[in-house]
């Protein structure tokens, strides 16, 4: 069965593309000493790959595996796209082709880049597909969303032979885990109906909000110990979650719709923070 490009685009969640391409570009800025080093065609090739192709991989595999749950989820029908059983083969073939699109850059890259790229691909698959299906393992589902940090490690690998500092990696995992846990709250009812265990079905709405606040706070502190302005940017998250937990805990679904805007603004601030010293 053929699928038109418009549906593939919807499956890839364009409003979330910044969640992959943003960390990728930020990883390069953190690794270089001068913007003149950003002259690698391989780097720009994979930057393009982390837009539509990478997101179709991440979300397309998820949608292929989750039809039984998604058909009961109003958010999927309203805001995203259902992948019907008869469409699965076409979606998987397209994903495989787009993964191969990354090969030219990987062949002429160093092992650090290749390993980080493979980690991203494997986690994208393991998150949704059996036998691991990490998304159905409470707490591991949020922890495994550290996969959103791997594009940063891919870009880092182009320009630095040393590993990123552990506080940076830990902060990224905490931030990604909190974002996943928050996004799971609107799905509690549909996930419970489908028998899908998640961090949100385990902890409930209030417990998950508390976990998000603590995780965001930990990420802000770890980053702030190294860079105060960046820590202040991330510090907005625990404040907002704290306000919601006290005053608007029943409105997570409504607030969640604005998080792509918030994340885009935070990413822009972080990018400018680390771009400015390189551009002077």
Secondary structure, 3 states (H helix, E strand, C coil): CCCCHHHHHHHCCHHHCHHHHHHHHHHHHHHCCCHHHCCCHHHHHHHHHCCHHHHHHHHHHHHHHCHHHHCCCHHHHHHCCCCCHHHHHHHHHHHHHHHHCCHHHHHCCCHHHHHHHHHHHHHHHHHHCCCCCHHHCCCHHHHHHHHHHHHHHHHHHHHCCCCCCHHHHHHHHHHHHHHHHHHHHCCHHHHHHCCCCCHHHHHHHHHHHHHHHHHHHHHHHHHHCCCHHHHHHHHHHHHHHHHHHHHCHHHHHHHHCCHHHHHHHHHHHHHHHHHHHHHC
